[in-house]
Amino acid sequence: MTAYILRRILYLIPTFFGATFLAFLIIQLAPGDYLTQLELDPKVTPETIARLRAQFGLDRPIYEQYLLWMDNLLHLNLGYSFAYQAPVLEVIWPRVVNSMVIVIPSTLLLYLVAIPIGVYGAVRQYSLGDRILSFLAYIGLSVPSFFLALIAIYVLLQIKFRTGTLIFPVSGMTSSGFEQMPPLRQILDIAWHAVVPVLVATANDIAGLSRLMRGQMLEVLSQDYIRTARAKGLAERVVLYKHAFRNAVIPFVATLGGLLPSLISGAGFVEVVMAWPGITPFFLDAIANQDLYLKTCTSRIPCMNTPFPPQAEAKDPKLPARP
């Protein structure tokens, strides 16, 4: 397994440079840059614009800009935000932390809910409960996350209009007067605001993961060694949870490779719809402002899951068996 992981890490190097250069090239295809907007400001002289372009290397060819950015990255310098007038790392880190408030609980909740649902669907195949869960799963697969967020906001507002009580906030991360609250109450206030975004982000992914778990369990339950275990008279609980479940859950370990990009990229459009100050709204603002280094710093993260085995390779019989 050590050699396998090392080989995957070696694969990461060309993949990382190829993916980052492609992302950099696509971003550069947009006409103009942040300094182009300053050219419309009569207070900024052309000499100042030219000096800033030379200072940040924006007057060089694309490949030289990429090499300059990569050199800065190796020195743990993600670049400079033109819009915020500060280093990118200082600007983006608080937004990453805000996204983790949603992503970490939703990921844990997702595994806690999706795996039991998948196991139930496989063990009770074609039962009434399995058909109902399958129906809900297909609905979950077809409804995008932003629409689920809008439905949640509508339901919460209807409850407020009818009862006069807002059960959970429909937007934002903190209440008014947050700075004057004691530390414990600040934590509870953020948790209160995070309940609905976490539930929406989780509900959108439960369908796919539970269907995957159901398919894996059905495949394992059809294997010869499962029939042999049952023929030996083992209890059904032992067959299911000691022999079948342990093998069916292996591909889910591979999905942990996508956890890092999820932590960095945030909860996507859920953050946008519910006005959560996470990384996704921040990234969209960077695109609108043509803030080059803010746009590029998050586009390089997804390829970091390359060292982790994908689902197909996690079942590769050539890999050494677990002790």
N, C-alpha and C positions, 0 to 999 in steps of 0.2 A: 504493500500500500504506500510506503514511503516513496518508492521509485515512481509510482503512479502519480502521486501528488507533485513530486518534483517535475515530472514530465508535463503535467498540467500547468505548472508555474512557468515552465519554458514556453509553452504555447501562449501564455499570457502576454509575453513581450511583443511579438509581432502583432497580435490581436489588438493590444493596447495602442500601439503606435498607429496601426491602420485605422482603427475606429476613431481615435482622437483626430487624426489628420482629416478623415472624411467629414467628421463633425465640424472641424474648423473650416474646411473648404465650403461646406453648405452654408455656414453662418456668414462667411465672407461674400457669398453670392448676393446677399441683400445689398441694394444700392446704398451708398453713403455709409456714414458711421456717426458716432456721437459728436465728433468735431464738426461734421457737416451742418449740424443744427446750430452750432456756435457761429458759423459763417453768416447766418441770418441776423445775428445780434450786432447792431452798429457799434456797440461799445467794445467789441472784441476786434482788434486789428488783424489784418491778414498775416502780419509778422508773428503775432502771438499764435495763430492757428498753425502756421508753418513750424514754429518752434515746438509746439505740443506734438505735432505729427512726428517730428524727428525724435523727440524725447521718448515717445512710446513706440517708435518703430513702425508707425502706421503708414509711412511713406515708402516702406520696403515691399518687395514681392511677398506673396502669400506664404511661400515656403519659408522665407526668412523670418516672417512674423511667427510662424508656427515653431520654428527652431528656437527663436528667442523666448517664446512662451514656455516651451518645454525645458529650456535651460533654467528659467526662473522656477519652474515647478520642481526640478531636482534640488533646488535650494529652498524648497518649502515656501515659495512665493507664488501665490495664485494670480498675481497681477494686481491692477489698480482699478477701482471703480470710478469711472468718470462722473457718474451721476451723484454718488455719495461722497466723492472726494476723500476716499479712505481705501486702505487695502481690502481686497476682496474677502480674505479670510475673516477679518474683523466684522465685515458687513454681513456675511452669509451665515456665520456660525450661530448667532441667536435664532435665525430662521430655521436652521437644521434642528436645533433643540426643540423649537415649537412643533416641528413636524413629528419628532420622536414622541411627543406627548400623545399623538394619535396613532402613529404607526406601531409602536411597541405593544400597547394594550390590544389593538385590533388584531395584530399578528397572533398573540397568545390566545385571544378569544376565538380567532379563526380556527386554530388547530384543536382547541378544546371542544368546539362545536362540530366542525366538519368531519373529523375522524369518527366520532361515535355515530353520526348520521350515515356515513358511508358504510360502516360495519353493519349497522342495523339494516340498511338496504340490501346488503349482500346476504345476510343471514335470513332475512324475511323477504326474499326475492318474490316480486309480483304480489305481495300481500297488500291490503288496503293502505297500511302505513307507508309501505314502499312506494306505492303509486302516488300517494299524496305528496310525499317528500320529493319524488321525481318531478311531479308537476310544478311544485314550488321552485325546484332547482332550475327547471327550464325557464321559468319566469325570471328568476334571478340572473340567469345567463343573458337574457334578452334585454334587461333593463339596465341602462348605463348608470354609473354612480352619481352623476350630477342630477339625473332625474329622480333617483331615490332621495337625494338630499332635498330636492324641491318638494317632494311628497312629504317628507318628514317636517319641513318648515310649515307646509300647509296644515298638516294635522295638528301641530303644536299651536298654531295661531287659531285654529278652529276651537281647540280646547280652551284657549284663553278667552275667546269671545263668549263662549258658553258658560264658563265657570269663573272668569275673572282672574284666573291663576295661570301664570306661565310656568309650566312644570320644569322645562329646561330652556335655556337660552337658544335662540335660533341663529345667532351670529356672534362673532367675536370670540375672544379668548379670556377676557377679564371683565369684571363689572366696574361700574363707576366708583371711584374712591379706592381703587385697588392698591394704590401706593400707600394709603394710610392704614391698611389692614395689617394685623400681626402675621408673622410668617405662616403659621399653621392655617389661618383662615385664607391666606393667599393660595396655598396649595389646594385647599378644598374648593375655593372659587374656580381655579383652573380646571380641577377635576369635574366640577359641575358643568362647566361649559364644554368639556370634552366628551361628555356622555353620548350625545347625539352624533357628532362626527365619527366617534369610534364605532358606534353601532352601524352607521351607514357604510363606513369603509369595510366593516366586517361582512355585512350582509351581501355586499356586492361580490365577494370572493368565496363565500361559503358554497355556492352552487357548484362552481368548477372543482373545488377541492374535494367536496363530498362525492361528486360523481367519479373523480379519479380514485378515491379510496374504495368506492363500491366496486369499480372495475378491477382494481388490484386484488381485492378480497375474493371476488368471483373467480378470477384466474387462479389464485392460489388454492382455493377450495376444490378446484377441478383436478389438482395434481394427484399423482399416484400415491405419494407419501401420505397425503391426507386420508385417502381411502384406506391405506394400510393402517394408519393410526386408529381409524374408526373400527377396522376389522379386528384390531387387537383388543378392543373393548375399552379404549380410553374414554373418559367422560367427555361429552360434547364441549363443555367449557374449556377443558384442557386442549382439545383439538383446535378450537377456535382461537383462543387467546395465547396459547403457548407455542403452537406450531404455525397456524395460518397467519395470525395477526403480526407476529414478529417478522415474517418475511414480506407481508404485504405492505408494511409501513416503511420499508427500506427506501423506496423512491421518494418518500416525503423528506428524508434526510437531505436528498439532493436539492430540494427546494430551498434549503437554508442558504444556498449560494446566492439566491436572489434577495436575501434579507438585507444585505448591505446597501444595494442600490435603492431598495424600498425605504430604508431608513433615511437615506440622503435625499431622495427625490420626493419624499412626502406622500401625502394621501391624495395627490392629484386634484381633480376638479372638486372633490368634496371640500377642500380648503378654499377653493375659489368661491363656490356657491355659498358656503357658510361663513365667509369673511374671516377664516382662520389665518392668522399671520404666519403661515408656513412657507416652505421653500417654493412651492408651485406658483402662488400669486407673485412672489418675489421674482421668480424666473420669467414670468410673463411680462412683468414691468420692465425687466432688463431687456427683453426683446423689443418692447415698444420704445424704450429709450436708446436702443442700439448700443447698450453698454457691453462692449465686446467681451471683456474678461469675465463679467458676471454670467454671460450666456454660455461661455465655453466651459466654465469650471464644473458645472453640473452635468454636462453632456459626456464627460469622461468617466463617470462612475459606473454605469452599467456593465462595462467590460471587465470590471474587477471581480465578477463572479466566475470568471473562466477557470480558476484552479479547482472549483468544486465540480464534482462529476454531475453531468446532466442525468435525467431520469433513465434514459436508455442505457447509459454506460454504468449506472449504479447497479444494474442487474447483470453486468458483464460477468460471465462465469470465469473469465481469465483473472479477475481480481481475486486476491487471497481471501479466503473465508474468514469470518470473524471467529476469534477463539471461543 
